[in-house]
Amino acid sequence: MILSSVLQAIGLFIATNIDDIIVLSLFFARGAGQRGTTSRIIAGQYLGFVGILGAAVVVSLGAGAFLPQETIPYFGLIPLVLGLWAAWGAWQGNDDDDDDAVLEGKNVAVWTVAAVTFANGGDNIGVYVPVFLSVGPGAVVAYCVVFLLLVAVLVMLAKFVATRRPIAEVLERWEHVLFPVVLIGLGIVILVSGGAFGL
């Protein structure tokens, strides 16, 4: 029973979090060359994912009033606003494309990674809640433990992708464009797929 739950949890995690590799890779590209980037990304990813699991568990325990289903799509506003802010910053700094300061990595804040992770997890909550409702408490614990172990694997995989020289060069050259585009796109997808604003 537990083994079955573990295998199902692995499959569910992969299906609901594979898109995070791209976002996390962009975080690694953004923070390239800065001390503590990996630890801040790991901390932010864990904070955001614990928020996702906490929300899913609370909702599945019947606290629908705390986080009504119709509010989940509006989590898309978080990456949308962060993406617009990053685009504004990139646009303001476009004058010095050849300046070494532009090529240096930028600090990646824990709260930014956590906010993007949580916002991107709106669909995760929508998937996890019915699964948690359909299994017993022991299986829910097994799912949560497996998910939390796999978060570290996900971050390391994203770091691996971001540090391959050809990929790293592309990410470094285009990070200032890709980062806001991915966040804005992510926000729009979450909003539209969830039916926010009647979309």
C-alpha positions as CSV (number, residue, x, y, z in Angstrom):
1,M,0.0,0.0,0.0
2,I,2.8,2.5,1.0
3,L,4.9,1.4,-2.0
4,S,1.9,2.0,-4.3
5,S,1.4,5.5,-2.7
6,V,5.1,6.2,-3.2
7,L,5.1,5.3,-6.9
8,Q,1.9,7.2,-7.5
9,A,3.4,10.2,-5.7
10,I,6.5,10.1,-7.9
11,G,4.3,10.0,-11.0
12,L,2.1,12.8,-9.7
13,F,5.1,15.0,-8.8
14,I,6.7,14.6,-12.2
15,A,3.4,15.4,-14.0
16,T,2.7,18.5,-12.0
17,N,6.2,19.9,-11.6
18,I,8.2,19.2,-14.8
19,D,7.5,22.8,-16.0
20,D,9.4,24.1,-12.9
21,I,12.7,22.9,-14.4
22,I,12.5,25.8,-16.9
23,V,11.6,28.4,-14.3
24,L,14.2,27.2,-11.9
25,S,16.9,27.1,-14.6
26,L,16.1,30.7,-15.3
27,F,16.6,31.5,-11.6
28,F,20.0,29.8,-11.7
29,A,20.9,31.7,-14.9
30,R,19.7,35.0,-13.2
31,G,21.9,34.3,-10.1
32,A,24.9,32.9,-11.9
33,G,28.1,33.9,-10.2
34,Q,26.5,35.1,-7.0
35,R,27.3,33.4,-3.8
36,G,24.4,31.5,-2.2
37,T,22.3,31.3,-5.3
38,T,21.7,27.6,-5.0
39,S,20.8,27.7,-1.3
40,R,18.4,30.6,-1.9
41,I,16.7,28.8,-4.7
42,I,16.4,25.6,-2.7
43,A,15.0,27.6,0.3
44,G,12.5,29.4,-1.9
45,Q,11.4,26.3,-3.7
46,Y,10.9,24.5,-0.4
47,L,9.0,27.5,1.1
48,G,6.7,27.7,-2.0
49,F,6.2,24.0,-2.2
50,V,5.4,23.6,1.5
51,G,2.8,26.4,1.0
52,I,1.4,24.3,-1.9
53,L,1.2,21.2,0.2
54,G,-0.2,23.1,3.2
55,A,-2.9,24.6,1.1
56,A,-3.8,21.2,-0.5
57,V,-3.9,19.5,2.9
58,V,-6.0,22.2,4.5
59,V,-8.4,22.3,1.6
60,S,-8.6,18.5,1.5
61,L,-9.4,18.5,5.2
62,G,-12.6,20.5,4.4
63,A,-11.4,24.0,5.0
64,G,-12.8,25.2,1.7
65,A,-13.7,28.5,3.2
66,F,-9.9,29.2,3.8
67,L,-9.0,28.7,0.1
68,P,-12.1,28.4,-2.1
69,Q,-11.5,26.6,-5.4
70,E,-12.3,29.7,-7.5
71,T,-9.4,31.6,-5.9
72,I,-6.7,29.2,-7.2
73,P,-6.5,30.7,-10.7
74,Y,-5.7,34.1,-9.2
75,F,-2.4,32.8,-8.0
76,G,-1.4,33.5,-11.6
77,L,-1.3,37.2,-10.8
78,I,1.9,36.6,-8.7
79,P,4.2,35.5,-11.6
80,L,2.5,37.9,-13.9
81,V,3.4,40.9,-11.7
82,L,6.9,39.6,-11.0
83,G,7.4,39.1,-14.7
84,L,6.2,42.6,-15.6
85,W,8.5,44.0,-12.9
86,A,11.5,42.0,-14.3
87,A,10.6,43.2,-17.8
88,W,10.5,46.8,-16.6
89,G,13.9,46.4,-15.0
90,A,15.3,44.8,-18.1
91,W,13.9,47.6,-20.3
92,Q,15.4,50.2,-18.0
93,G,18.8,48.6,-18.2
94,N,18.9,48.0,-21.9
95,D,21.4,50.9,-22.6
96,D,24.4,49.0,-21.3
97,D,24.2,45.6,-23.0
98,D,28.0,45.4,-23.4
99,D,28.7,46.5,-19.9
100,D,30.2,43.9,-17.6
101,A,27.8,44.8,-14.9
102,V,24.9,43.7,-17.1
103,L,26.5,40.3,-17.6
104,E,27.1,39.7,-14.0
105,G,24.6,37.6,-12.1
106,K,21.8,39.1,-10.1
107,N,20.8,38.1,-6.6
108,V,17.8,35.8,-6.5
109,A,15.6,36.4,-3.5
110,V,14.2,33.5,-1.5
111,W,10.8,35.1,-1.4
112,T,10.7,35.6,-5.2
113,V,11.4,31.9,-5.8
114,A,8.9,31.0,-3.1
115,A,6.2,33.3,-4.6
116,V,6.7,32.0,-8.2
117,T,6.7,28.4,-6.9
118,F,3.5,28.9,-5.0
119,A,1.8,30.7,-7.8
120,N,2.8,28.1,-10.3
121,G,1.5,25.5,-7.9
122,G,-2.1,26.6,-8.2
123,D,-2.8,23.7,-10.6
124,N,-0.9,21.4,-8.2
125,I,-3.3,22.3,-5.4
126,G,-6.2,21.5,-7.8
127,V,-4.7,18.1,-8.6
128,Y,-3.5,17.2,-5.1
129,V,-6.8,18.0,-3.3
130,P,-8.9,15.3,-5.0
131,V,-6.0,12.8,-4.6
132,F,-5.6,13.6,-0.9
133,L,-9.4,13.3,-0.5
134,S,-9.4,9.8,-2.1
135,V,-6.7,8.3,0.1
136,G,-6.1,7.7,3.8
137,P,-4.0,9.9,6.1
138,G,-1.1,7.5,5.9
139,A,-1.0,7.8,2.1
140,V,-1.2,11.6,2.4
141,V,1.8,11.6,4.6
142,A,3.7,9.3,2.2
143,Y,2.8,11.6,-0.7
144,C,4.0,14.7,1.2
145,V,7.3,13.0,2.2
146,V,8.0,11.9,-1.4
147,F,7.1,15.3,-2.8
148,L,9.5,17.0,-0.4
149,L,12.3,14.6,-1.2
150,L,11.7,15.2,-4.9
151,V,11.9,19.0,-4.6
152,A,15.6,18.7,-4.0
153,V,16.0,16.5,-7.0
154,L,14.0,19.0,-9.1
155,V,16.3,21.9,-8.0
156,M,19.5,19.9,-8.7
157,L,18.1,18.9,-12.2
158,A,17.4,22.5,-13.0
159,K,20.9,23.5,-11.8
160,F,22.3,20.8,-14.1
161,V,20.4,22.1,-17.0
162,A,21.3,25.7,-16.4
163,T,25.0,24.9,-16.0
164,R,25.5,23.0,-19.2
165,R,27.8,25.3,-21.2
166,P,25.6,25.6,-24.4
167,I,22.4,26.0,-22.3
168,A,24.1,28.3,-19.8
169,E,25.4,30.6,-22.6
170,V,21.9,30.8,-24.1
171,L,20.3,31.4,-20.7
172,E,23.0,34.0,-19.8
173,R,22.6,35.9,-23.1
174,W,18.8,35.8,-23.1
175,E,17.9,35.6,-19.4
176,H,16.9,39.2,-19.2
177,V,14.3,38.5,-21.9
178,L,13.4,34.8,-21.0
179,F,12.9,35.4,-17.3
180,P,10.1,38.0,-17.6
181,V,8.6,36.3,-20.7
182,V,8.4,32.9,-18.9
183,L,6.9,34.5,-15.7
184,I,4.4,36.5,-17.7
185,G,3.4,33.5,-19.8
186,L,3.1,31.3,-16.7
187,G,0.9,33.9,-15.0
188,I,-1.4,34.2,-18.1
189,V,-1.6,30.4,-18.4
190,I,-2.6,30.0,-14.8
191,L,-5.2,32.7,-15.0
192,V,-6.7,31.6,-18.4
193,S,-6.7,27.8,-17.6
194,G,-8.3,28.5,-14.3
195,G,-11.0,30.7,-15.7
196,A,-10.0,33.8,-13.8
197,F,-11.8,37.0,-14.8
198,G,-14.1,34.9,-16.9
199,L,-11.4,34.1,-19.4
